[in-house]
Amino acid sequence: MTRSSLPTYREEAFKELREGIERVYDQMSENRTDDEALSLFIRLKDALNRGQVRAAEKIESRWVVHTWVKKGILIGFRIGTLSDMSINERFVYFDKTTFPQKTLKIADSVRIVPGGSSIRDGCYVGKGVTCMPPMYINTGAYVDDHTMIDSHALVGSCAQVGKSVHISAAAQIGGVLEPIGSLPVIVEDRVMVGGNCGIYEGTIVREGAIIGAGTIITGSTPVYDLVRNQVYRRTPDSPLEIPSGAVVVPGSRPVQKEPGKSQGISLYTPVIVKYRDEKTDGSVVLEDWLR
């Protein structure tokens, strides 16, 4: 189950805000840009920045979508107007007034190495997070403590990234803002995402998994587990999940139907070749020296 109509603790604490956003969103066809819509969005964005609300949340081992949070972000895009956010004549930027860069202070304990990285306002970035240039975190995302986001890496809108995750160079963690009820990409604690990986379409990567360099995982990709002799797929009721501790690498599977079969054509597929052990844990520990 990836959708929840049941109020969580966070939703109860922000009940008034949630109800206001739901009401304004239902009236979006009127193109309303009044003070109430702006006030609700600013309150939501502040709560997102603080990590007090999230686009998706783990409840009793299941990840659920908070659709009202996504609706609030979409309100921000609707009511914002294009603004000049340029630093100077050489660094020229134009974006919605509602989504400037996130303001961080030294007390936030986020390490942002100089060189062109950008974090959009309305996302949570935990203490001890390291951002190597150039990288990008989009609005609505949640990046927990002590995670490293390497060069040319992306954390998409509403993506949820756990503690002590390593997102290697050029890896893409896809975001899912729309459709409203769709689960964003989830990367749980202590996951290692290798270079040039792509994780998309609401895939859940469970705690401690290792995604080998160059692996592409989408919601419609079957994942073959050679250790447990299983195939993992997305179903109408649940997203694709990569099991805890799985080591996933790029692989292929032969086409079984003609004419592809006789031509020896194979299709790409991710393959689980092992589960974490002392050797793989040791190689991941080495990354801590870079944080």
C-alpha positions in Angstrom: 0.0 0.0 0.0 1.6 3.3 -1.1 -1.3 5.7 -0.5 -2.6 6.7 2.9 -5.9 8.4 3.9 -5.1 7.8 7.6 -3.7 10.8 9.4 -0.2 10.3 10.8 1.3 12.2 13.7 2.8 14.8 11.3 -0.5 15.3 9.5 -2.4 15.8 12.7 0.1 18.4 13.8 -0.4 20.2 10.5 -4.1 19.5 10.2 -5.1 23.2 9.6 -2.4 23.5 7.0 -3.3 20.3 5.2 -7.0 21.2 5.1 -6.2 24.7 3.7 -3.9 23.3 1.0 -6.5 20.7 0.0 -9.2 23.4 -0.3 -7.0 25.8 -2.4 -5.8 23.0 -4.6 -9.3 22.0 -5.5 -9.9 25.6 -6.6 -6.7 25.8 -8.8 -8.8 25.9 -11.9 -9.7 29.5 -10.8 -6.1 30.5 -11.2 -6.2 32.0 -7.7 -3.0 33.8 -6.7 -4.4 35.5 -3.5 -2.6 36.0 -0.2 -4.2 32.9 1.3 -2.6 30.6 -1.3 0.8 32.2 -0.9 0.6 32.1 2.9 -0.3 28.3 2.9 2.5 27.6 0.5 5.1 29.5 2.6 4.0 27.6 5.7 4.4 24.3 3.9 7.8 25.2 2.5 9.0 26.2 5.9 7.8 22.8 7.3 9.5 21.0 4.4 12.8 22.9 5.0 12.7 21.8 8.7 11.8 18.2 7.9 8.6 18.5 9.8 6.5 17.3 6.9 7.5 15.0 4.1 6.1 14.1 0.7 6.3 10.4 1.7 6.8 8.7 5.0 7.6 5.3 6.4 4.7 4.0 8.6 4.9 0.5 10.0 7.5 -0.6 7.4 5.4 0.7 4.5 6.0 3.9 2.6 3.0 6.1 2.1 2.4 9.2 0.0 1.2 12.4 1.6 -0.7 13.8 -1.4 -1.5 17.1 0.3 2.2 17.9 0.5 2.6 17.4 -3.2 -0.5 19.5 -3.8 1.1 22.3 -1.8 4.3 22.2 -3.9 2.2 22.4 -7.1 0.4 25.4 -5.7 3.8 27.0 -5.3 4.6 26.5 -9.0 1.2 27.8 -10.0 1.3 31.1 -7.9 5.0 31.8 -8.5 6.1 34.3 -11.2 9.3 34.3 -13.2 12.0 36.3 -11.4 15.6 37.3 -12.1 17.7 35.3 -9.6 21.0 36.1 -11.2 24.2 36.4 -9.1 25.9 38.7 -11.6 26.1 39.2 -15.3 28.0 36.0 -15.7 25.8 33.8 -13.5 22.3 34.5 -14.9 19.3 32.5 -13.5 15.5 32.9 -13.9 13.1 30.9 -11.8 9.7 31.1 -10.0 9.7 33.6 -7.1 8.3 30.8 -4.9 11.4 28.6 -5.3 14.7 30.4 -4.7 17.8 28.6 -3.5 17.6 27.1 0.0 19.2 29.3 2.6 21.7 27.4 4.7 23.9 28.5 7.6 27.1 27.1 9.0 25.1 25.9 12.0 23.1 23.6 9.7 26.3 21.5 9.4 25.8 20.8 5.7 29.1 20.7 3.7 28.7 22.3 0.3 32.0 22.2 -1.6 32.4 25.2 -3.9 31.7 24.6 -7.6 28.2 25.1 -8.8 25.9 23.0 -6.7 22.3 24.1 -6.1 19.7 23.2 -3.5 16.2 24.4 -4.2 14.1 25.8 -1.4 11.5 23.5 0.2 13.6 20.4 0.9 15.2 19.0 4.0 19.0 18.5 4.1 20.2 16.8 7.4 23.3 17.5 9.4 26.5 16.1 8.1 25.3 15.9 4.5 28.1 16.4 2.0 27.4 18.0 -1.4 30.2 17.6 -4.0 30.0 20.0 -7.0 28.1 20.2 -9.1 25.0 18.5 -7.7 21.4 19.3 -7.4 18.6 18.7 -4.8 15.1 19.6 -6.0 12.2 20.9 -3.9 10.2 18.5 -1.8 13.2 16.1 -1.4 14.3 14.7 2.0 18.0 13.9 2.5 18.8 12.6 5.9 21.9 12.9 8.1 25.5 12.0 6.9 24.5 11.3 3.3 27.0 12.1 0.5 25.8 13.5 -2.8 28.7 13.3 -5.3 29.5 15.3 -8.4 26.9 15.6 -11.1 24.3 13.7 -9.0 20.6 14.6 -8.8 18.1 14.1 -6.0 14.7 14.7 -7.7 11.6 16.5 -6.4 10.0 14.6 -3.5 12.7 11.9 -3.5 13.3 10.4 0.0 16.9 9.6 0.9 17.9 8.0 4.2 20.9 8.3 6.6 24.5 7.6 5.6 23.6 7.0 1.9 26.3 7.5 -0.7 25.0 8.8 -4.1 28.0 8.5 -6.4 29.0 10.7 -9.3 26.5 11.2 -12.0 23.8 9.1 -10.3 20.2 10.1 -10.7 17.6 9.7 -8.0 14.4 10.4 -9.8 11.7 12.5 -8.3 7.9 12.0 -8.7 5.9 15.1 -8.1 3.1 14.1 -10.5 0.8 12.1 -10.6 -0.1 13.3 -7.1 -0.7 9.8 -5.6 2.4 8.2 -7.0 5.2 7.2 -4.6 8.5 9.0 -5.2 11.8 7.2 -5.3 12.8 6.0 -1.9 16.4 5.2 -0.9 16.6 3.9 2.7 19.5 4.2 5.2 23.1 3.0 4.4 22.4 2.4 0.7 25.3 2.8 -1.7 24.3 4.0 -5.2 27.2 3.6 -7.7 28.3 6.0 -10.4 26.1 6.6 -13.4 23.1 4.8 -11.8 19.5 5.8 -12.4 16.7 5.0 -10.0 13.3 6.1 -11.2 9.4 5.7 -11.1 8.8 5.2 -7.4 11.3 2.4 -6.8 12.1 1.6 -3.2 15.7 0.6 -2.4 15.7 -1.0 1.0 18.2 -0.4 3.8 21.8 -1.4 3.1 21.5 -2.3 -0.6 24.3 -1.7 -3.0 23.5 -0.5 -6.5 26.5 -1.2 -8.7 27.8 1.4 -11.1 25.8 1.9 -14.3 22.7 0.1 -13.0 19.4 1.5 -14.2 16.2 0.7 -12.2 12.8 1.8 -13.2 9.4 0.9 -11.8 8.7 -1.3 -14.8 12.1 -3.1 -14.7 12.0 -6.7 -13.6 14.9 -7.4 -11.2 16.3 -11.0 -11.1 17.6 -12.3 -7.8 20.1 -15.0 -8.5 20.7 -15.7 -4.8 17.0 -16.3 -3.8 15.8 -17.4 -7.3 13.1 -14.7 -7.4 12.0 -12.0 -9.8 10.9 -8.7 -8.3 8.4 -6.6 -10.2 6.0 -3.6 -9.6 2.4 -4.6 -9.1 -0.8 -2.6 -9.3 -0.8 -2.5 -5.5 2.9 -2.1 -4.7 6.1 -0.5 -6.1 9.2 -2.3 -7.2 11.4 -3.0 -4.1 15.1 -3.8 -4.0 15.6 -6.0 -0.8 17.7 -5.0 2.1 21.4 -5.7 1.6 21.1 -6.7 -2.0 24.0 -6.1 -4.3 22.6 -5.2 -7.7 24.6 -5.0 -11.0 23.7 -4.5 -14.6 22.7 -7.7 -16.5 20.8 -9.0 -19.4 18.2 -11.6 -20.3 17.6 -13.3 -23.7 14.5 -12.4 -25.7 12.3 -15.5 -25.8 10.1 -14.6 -28.8 10.8 -14.4 -32.5 12.4 -12.6 -34.3 14.5 -11.5 -31.4 15.2 -15.0 -30.1 16.8 -16.3 -33.4 18.8 -13.1 -33.7 20.3 -13.6 -30.2 19.0 -10.4 -28.9 19.1 -9.7 -25.1 17.4 -7.0 -23.0 18.9 -5.1 -20.2 17.9 -6.0 -16.7 19.3 -5.4 -13.1 20.5 -8.6 -11.4 21.1 -9.3 -7.7 24.3 -11.3 -7.6 24.8 -11.4 -3.8 23.9 -9.9 -0.4 26.1 -7.7 1.7 28.8 -9.4 3.7 31.9 -8.4 5.6 33.9 -7.8 2.4 31.3 -5.5 0.9 30.8 -3.7 4.2 34.5 -3.0 4.4 34.6 -1.4 1.0 31.6 0.9 1.9 33.3 1.9 5.2 36.1 3.4 3.2 33.7 6.0 1.9 33.3 7.5 5.4 36.7 9.1 5.1 35.4 11.3 2.4 32.5 12.7 4.4 
